[in-house]
Amino acid sequence: MLGSIENVIVLDIETTINAPSPHFGASPAYPDNRAVMYGYRSIYGEPETKTTTDFNEIAEAILVPKDTLLVGHNLSFDLYYLLNMAERVNRTDFLNKTFYVWDTQKFYYMQTGRATVSPSLEFVAEAMSVPFKKDVEIKERFNSGIGSDKIDEELLADYLVEDVNVTAEVFRRQGRFCKNRGSKYTLYMMEMMQGIFATTHMSRNGLCFDTESATKEVEILQSKQKVLTDNAIARYSKFYPEDAAIEFNINSSLQVETLLWGGTVKTRKQVPQLDCDGNEMFYKSGKQIGEKKMKWETGSVLITGLADQDTKEFFEKKGWETKGGANTLKNIQKYGGDDAKQLANDILEIRKGAKSISTYYKPYIDFEVGGKIHPNYNHNITQTGRLSSSKPNMQNISGKK
């Protein structure tokens, strides 16, 4: 199948990096980002690698009356930008074209048994002994937040040509590897690649999101969270020494563990300084004249904990850990004494509210653009080959109300 495709275009795109956190720089989902320069070459046509700032030029190289294979490293990024630009300039012929795709990053990830997560082009080239003269100066500019639009076009073109040439050589070697493995292996790899085209469209289309309603819900949850936290602090701070070296924090797993099972708490307090005869010392001059001289004294206080002896013995018999984590607290809910059970209930309720805000609301609100969220669908991250999602994670939506 790979050998029957007559138009193979290797490409790479340099873009602006205007997206603020949490979108991270060059995200094509951010509307203020754009493609600055395109680099491309035809495997079966002219051997010269070309660069252009005109989308229509690269579009014409791709839109030939033949089956076309688009090749790139982390190709979904470049394909996203190509489709965005086609939409901006109303190139419906490009938007309606179905391409075959080949991601040299995904191929290496699969070829090596998914051992390397999202390997960079530089990493793959080195692993395959492909010469790669990476422009360190421009790479450092990108890393420091300087986008392609702020780099001299001639320098940027040289950088882009090198990336395209290296990608083309990596693709050739991957093609030879497929040929040696046989037609079934090649067909399998090609079929696995085509999911990139589908998920890129999914990401571009996005999902409608009601940010206003979600924001109001967060405000309600935060108000409830404050009440829960304040009540818990009032209920349990009395079990914690007032002069503790670390201020009482109901959200600290370590402090919850101590409250539940008991332990030593370090204390720190100021006490008068004494002279060699045991008398208190006073300042004899300066702004503090007449005041006592004080010093910090550290110590420790033993807390017995809210878990009764029966609960402790039951956990020991079961071989369960006596910590402050979720599993321990859930076991306390079922088998603990009244005081310990109350603490477990309160802590789990507080953590549930915090998780709802930080996991199920804030990420979606933060990544909303124009009433939609455009998640990344990652092909090269999991060790099992499962598709993952990020920015935000659409596979982490709670099934509970």
C-alpha positions as CSV (number, residue, x, y, z in Angstrom):
1,M,0.0,0.0,0.0
2,L,2.8,2.5,0.9
3,G,4.6,1.9,-2.4
4,S,1.4,2.6,-4.4
5,I,1.0,6.2,-3.2
6,E,2.5,8.5,-5.8
7,N,2.4,11.8,-4.0
8,V,4.3,11.8,-0.7
9,I,4.9,15.2,0.9
10,V,7.1,15.6,4.0
11,L,6.4,18.8,5.9
12,D,7.0,20.9,8.9
13,I,5.5,24.2,10.1
14,E,6.9,26.9,12.3
15,T,4.3,29.0,14.2
16,T,3.8,31.8,16.6
17,I,3.8,30.8,20.3
18,N,1.3,33.4,21.6
19,A,-1.0,31.1,23.7
20,P,-0.8,31.9,27.4
21,S,-1.0,29.4,30.2
22,P,-2.5,26.8,30.3
23,H,-2.6,26.4,26.5
24,F,1.2,26.5,26.3
25,G,2.8,28.5,23.5
26,A,2.2,27.1,20.0
27,S,-1.2,25.5,20.6
28,P,-3.1,25.6,17.3
29,A,-6.4,25.7,19.3
30,Y,-5.5,29.2,20.4
31,P,-7.0,31.7,17.9
32,D,-4.1,34.2,18.1
33,N,-1.6,31.6,16.9
34,R,-0.8,31.2,13.2
35,A,1.6,29.4,10.9
36,V,4.6,31.6,10.0
37,M,6.5,29.4,7.6
38,Y,5.9,26.1,5.9
39,G,8.7,23.7,4.9
40,Y,8.0,20.8,2.5
41,R,9.5,18.4,0.0
42,S,8.2,15.7,-2.4
43,I,9.7,12.3,-2.0
44,Y,8.9,11.4,-5.6
45,G,9.0,14.8,-7.2
46,E,11.6,17.6,-7.0
47,P,14.3,16.6,-4.4
48,E,14.7,20.2,-3.2
49,T,13.2,21.1,0.1
50,K,11.2,24.3,-0.2
51,T,10.0,26.9,2.3
52,T,7.2,29.4,2.0
53,T,5.1,31.8,3.9
54,D,2.2,31.3,1.5
55,F,-0.3,28.5,2.4
56,N,-1.5,28.2,-1.1
57,E,1.9,27.2,-2.3
58,I,2.1,24.2,0.0
59,A,-1.6,23.5,-0.6
60,E,-1.0,23.1,-4.4
61,A,1.9,20.7,-3.7
62,I,-0.5,18.6,-1.7
63,L,-3.7,18.9,-3.8
64,V,-2.7,16.8,-6.8
65,P,-5.1,14.4,-8.5
66,K,-3.4,11.4,-6.8
67,D,-3.5,9.7,-3.5
68,T,-1.4,11.9,-1.1
69,L,0.6,10.8,1.9
70,L,1.4,13.6,4.4
71,V,4.5,12.8,6.4
72,G,5.6,14.7,9.5
73,H,7.0,14.3,13.0
74,N,4.2,14.9,15.5
75,L,2.1,15.4,12.4
76,S,-1.2,16.2,14.1
77,F,0.3,19.6,15.1
78,D,1.1,20.5,11.5
79,L,-2.1,19.0,10.1
80,Y,-4.1,21.1,12.6
81,Y,-2.5,24.3,11.4
82,L,-2.9,23.3,7.7
83,L,-6.7,22.8,8.3
84,N,-7.0,26.0,10.2
85,M,-5.3,28.0,7.4
86,A,-7.4,26.3,4.8
87,E,-10.5,27.4,6.7
88,R,-9.2,31.0,7.0
89,V,-8.6,31.3,3.3
90,N,-11.7,29.3,2.3
91,R,-9.9,26.5,0.6
92,T,-12.7,24.0,0.6
93,D,-10.8,21.8,-1.8
94,F,-8.2,21.3,0.9
95,L,-10.7,20.9,3.7
96,N,-12.6,18.2,1.8
97,K,-9.5,16.3,0.8
98,T,-8.8,13.0,2.5
99,F,-5.1,12.3,3.0
100,Y,-3.1,9.3,4.1
101,V,-0.9,10.3,7.0
102,W,2.4,9.1,8.4
103,D,3.8,10.3,11.7
104,T,7.4,9.4,12.1
105,Q,7.0,10.0,15.9
106,K,4.2,7.5,16.1
107,F,6.0,5.0,14.0
108,Y,9.1,5.0,16.2
109,Y,6.9,4.8,19.3
110,M,5.2,1.7,17.9
111,Q,8.3,0.2,16.4
112,T,10.1,0.3,19.7
113,G,7.2,-1.4,21.6
114,R,5.9,2.0,23.0
115,A,9.0,2.3,25.2
116,T,9.6,5.9,24.4
117,V,6.8,8.4,25.1
118,S,6.4,11.1,22.4
119,P,10.0,10.9,21.2
120,S,11.3,14.2,19.7
121,L,12.7,14.3,16.1
122,E,16.2,14.9,17.5
123,F,15.8,11.8,19.7
124,V,14.6,9.6,16.8
125,A,17.3,10.9,14.4
126,E,20.0,10.1,16.9
127,A,18.5,6.6,17.7
128,M,18.4,5.9,13.9
129,S,21.9,7.4,13.3
130,V,20.4,10.1,11.0
131,P,22.7,13.1,10.9
132,F,21.0,16.2,12.4
133,K,22.5,19.6,12.6
134,K,20.1,21.2,15.0
135,D,20.3,25.0,15.3
136,V,20.8,25.4,19.0
137,E,20.4,29.2,18.9
138,I,17.0,29.1,17.3
139,K,15.9,26.2,19.6
140,E,16.9,28.3,22.6
141,R,14.8,31.2,21.3
142,F,11.8,28.9,21.1
143,N,12.4,27.6,24.6
144,S,12.6,31.2,25.9
145,G,9.2,32.1,24.4
146,I,10.4,33.8,21.2
147,G,8.1,32.8,18.3
148,S,8.9,32.1,14.7
149,D,7.4,35.5,13.7
150,K,10.2,37.2,15.6
151,I,13.1,35.3,13.9
152,D,14.8,36.3,10.7
153,E,13.1,34.6,7.8
154,E,16.4,33.3,6.3
155,L,17.5,31.8,9.6
156,L,14.1,30.3,10.1
157,A,14.1,28.8,6.6
158,D,17.5,27.1,7.2
159,Y,16.2,25.7,10.5
160,L,13.0,24.4,8.8
161,V,14.8,22.8,5.8
162,E,17.0,20.8,8.2
163,D,13.9,19.6,10.1
164,V,12.2,18.5,6.9
165,N,15.3,16.8,5.5
166,V,15.8,14.8,8.7
167,T,12.1,13.9,8.8
168,A,12.3,12.7,5.2
169,E,15.3,10.5,5.9
170,V,13.7,9.1,9.0
171,F,10.6,8.3,6.9
172,R,12.7,6.6,4.2
173,R,14.3,4.3,6.8
174,Q,11.0,3.5,8.4
175,G,9.6,2.7,4.9
176,R,12.5,0.3,4.3
177,F,11.8,-1.3,7.7
178,C,8.2,-1.9,6.7
179,K,9.2,-3.4,3.4
180,N,11.5,-5.8,5.1
181,R,8.8,-6.8,7.6
182,G,6.3,-7.5,4.8
183,S,3.0,-6.2,3.5
184,K,0.9,-7.1,6.5
185,Y,3.1,-5.1,8.8
186,T,3.0,-2.2,6.5
187,L,-0.8,-2.3,6.2
188,Y,-1.0,-2.5,10.0
189,M,1.2,0.6,10.4
190,M,-0.7,2.5,7.8
191,E,-4.1,1.7,9.4
192,M,-2.8,2.7,12.8
193,M,-1.6,6.1,11.4
194,Q,-5.0,7.1,9.9
195,G,-6.4,7.7,13.4
196,I,-4.3,10.8,13.5
197,F,-6.4,12.4,10.8
198,A,-9.6,11.6,12.6
199,T,-8.4,12.9,16.0
200,T,-7.0,16.1,14.5
201,H,-10.5,16.8,13.1
202,M,-12.0,15.9,16.5
203,S,-9.7,18.4,18.2
204,R,-10.4,21.1,15.7
205,N,-14.1,20.7,15.9
206,G,-14.0,20.8,19.7
207,L,-16.8,20.4,22.2
208,C,-19.3,23.1,23.1
209,F,-18.8,24.2,26.7
210,D,-20.9,26.5,28.9
211,T,-18.2,28.4,30.7
212,E,-20.6,30.8,32.4
213,S,-22.6,28.0,34.1
214,A,-19.5,26.1,35.0
215,T,-18.0,29.2,36.6
216,K,-21.1,29.7,38.7
217,E,-21.0,26.1,39.8
218,V,-17.4,26.5,40.9
219,E,-18.4,29.5,43.0
220,I,-21.1,27.4,44.7
221,L,-18.7,24.6,45.3
222,Q,-16.0,26.9,46.7
223,S,-18.5,28.4,49.1
224,K,-19.5,24.9,50.3
225,Q,-15.8,24.0,50.5
226,K,-15.1,26.9,52.8
227,V,-17.9,26.0,55.1
228,L,-16.7,22.3,55.3
229,T,-13.1,23.4,55.9
230,D,-13.9,26.0,58.5
231,N,-16.1,23.5,60.4
232,A,-13.4,20.8,60.3
233,I,-10.7,23.2,61.5
234,A,-13.0,24.3,64.4
235,R,-13.7,20.6,65.3
236,Y,-10.2,19.2,65.1
237,S,-7.7,22.1,65.8
238,K,-8.3,21.5,69.5
239,F,-6.5,18.2,69.2
240,Y,-3.5,19.8,67.7
241,P,-1.0,21.8,69.9
242,E,-1.3,25.6,69.7
243,D,2.4,26.0,69.6
244,A,3.0,23.5,66.8
245,A,6.0,24.3,64.6
246,I,3.7,23.9,61.6
247,E,0.3,25.5,61.6
248,F,-2.7,23.2,61.7
249,N,-3.8,22.4,58.2
250,I,-6.8,20.1,57.7
251,N,-5.7,19.5,54.1
252,S,-2.4,18.0,55.1
253,S,-2.4,14.2,54.7
254,L,0.4,14.0,57.2
255,Q,-1.5,16.0,59.9
256,V,-4.6,14.0,59.2
257,E,-2.6,10.8,59.7
258,T,-1.4,12.1,63.1
259,L,-4.8,13.2,64.2
260,L,-6.2,9.8,63.3
261,W,-3.5,7.4,64.5
262,G,-1.5,9.6,66.9
263,G,2.1,10.6,66.9
264,T,4.6,13.2,67.8
265,V,4.1,16.8,66.8
266,K,7.0,19.2,66.8
267,T,6.4,22.5,68.7
268,R,8.1,25.8,68.6
269,K,7.6,28.7,71.1
270,Q,9.3,31.7,72.5
271,V,10.6,31.6,76.1
272,P,12.6,34.1,78.1
273,Q,16.4,34.0,77.9
274,L,18.1,33.2,81.2
275,D,21.5,34.3,82.4
276,C,24.0,31.9,84.1
277,D,22.2,32.3,87.4
278,G,18.8,31.4,85.9
279,N,17.5,35.0,85.9
280,E,15.5,36.5,83.0
281,M,17.5,38.8,80.8
282,F,16.3,42.3,79.6
283,Y,17.4,44.7,76.9
284,K,19.5,47.5,78.4
285,S,19.5,49.8,75.3
286,G,17.9,50.4,72.0
287,K,14.2,50.4,71.0
288,Q,13.5,47.3,73.1
289,I,15.1,48.7,76.3
290,G,13.4,47.2,79.4
291,E,11.8,44.3,77.4
292,K,12.6,40.7,78.1
293,K,15.0,38.9,75.8
294,M,13.3,35.9,74.2
295,K,14.4,32.9,72.3
296,W,12.8,30.1,70.3
297,E,12.5,26.8,72.0
298,T,11.7,23.6,70.1
299,G,10.0,20.5,71.6
300,S,7.4,17.9,70.9
301,V,4.0,16.9,72.0
302,L,2.5,13.4,71.8
303,I,-1.0,13.1,70.3
304,T,-2.9,9.9,71.1
305,G,-5.1,10.1,68.0
306,L,-8.9,9.6,67.4
307,A,-8.7,6.0,66.4
308,D,-9.5,3.8,69.4
309,Q,-7.6,0.7,70.3
310,D,-10.1,-1.7,68.7
311,T,-9.7,0.2,65.4
312,K,-5.9,0.0,65.6
313,E,-6.0,-3.7,66.4
314,F,-8.4,-4.4,63.6
315,F,-6.2,-2.6,61.1
316,E,-3.1,-4.4,62.3
317,K,-4.9,-7.7,62.0
318,K,-5.9,-6.9,58.4
319,G,-2.5,-5.7,57.5
320,W,-3.9,-2.3,56.4
321,E,-1.7,0.8,56.4
322,T,-2.4,3.4,59.0
323,K,-1.9,6.5,57.0
324,G,-4.0,9.5,56.0
325,G,-4.8,8.5,52.4
326,A,-8.1,7.8,50.7
327,N,-8.0,4.0,51.1
328,T,-7.3,4.3,54.8
329,L,-10.1,6.8,55.3
330,K,-12.6,4.6,53.5
331,N,-11.7,1.7,55.6
332,I,-12.2,3.9,58.7
333,Q,-15.7,4.8,57.5
334,K,-16.6,1.1,57.5
335,Y,-14.7,-0.2,60.5
336,G,-13.6,2.7,62.7
337,G,-14.9,4.0,65.9
338,D,-17.2,7.0,66.1
339,D,-14.5,9.7,66.5
340,A,-12.3,8.3,63.8
341,K,-15.2,7.8,61.5
342,Q,-16.3,11.4,61.9
343,L,-12.8,12.6,60.9
344,A,-12.7,10.3,57.9
345,N,-16.2,11.5,56.7
346,D,-15.1,15.1,57.1
347,I,-11.8,14.7,55.3
348,L,-13.2,12.7,52.4
349,E,-16.0,15.3,51.9
350,I,-13.5,18.1,51.8
351,R,-11.2,16.2,49.3
352,K,-14.2,15.3,47.2
353,G,-15.1,19.0,46.8
354,A,-11.5,20.0,46.1
355,K,-11.2,17.3,43.4
356,S,-14.5,18.4,41.7
357,I,-13.2,21.9,41.4
358,S,-9.6,21.1,40.4
359,T,-10.3,18.1,38.1
360,Y,-13.8,18.4,36.8
361,Y,-14.3,22.2,36.4
362,K,-11.2,24.3,36.4
363,P,-9.4,22.5,33.5
364,Y,-12.4,22.9,31.2
365,I,-12.9,26.5,32.1
366,D,-9.2,27.3,31.6
367,F,-9.1,25.7,28.2
368,E,-12.3,27.1,26.8
369,V,-11.8,29.1,23.6
370,G,-14.8,30.8,21.9
371,G,-17.4,28.6,23.7
372,K,-15.5,25.4,22.9
373,I,-12.8,23.2,24.3
374,H,-10.3,21.6,21.9
375,P,-8.5,18.8,23.7
376,N,-5.4,17.1,22.4
377,Y,-5.7,13.4,21.6
378,N,-2.4,11.8,22.2
379,H,-1.3,8.7,20.2
380,N,2.2,8.3,21.6
381,I,2.0,8.5,25.4
382,T,0.5,5.3,27.0
383,Q,2.6,2.1,27.2
384,T,-0.4,0.1,26.2
385,G,-1.1,2.0,23.0
386,R,-4.4,3.4,24.4
387,L,-5.4,6.8,23.1
388,S,-5.1,9.5,25.8
389,S,-6.4,13.0,26.1
390,S,-4.9,16.2,27.5
391,K,-5.4,20.0,27.7
392,P,-8.0,19.1,29.1
393,N,-8.3,15.4,29.8
394,M,-11.6,14.4,28.3
395,Q,-11.2,10.9,29.6
396,N,-11.3,12.0,33.2
397,I,-14.9,13.2,33.4
398,S,-16.7,11.8,36.5
399,G,-19.5,9.5,35.8
400,K,-21.1,10.6,39.1
401,K,-23.5,13.5,39.4
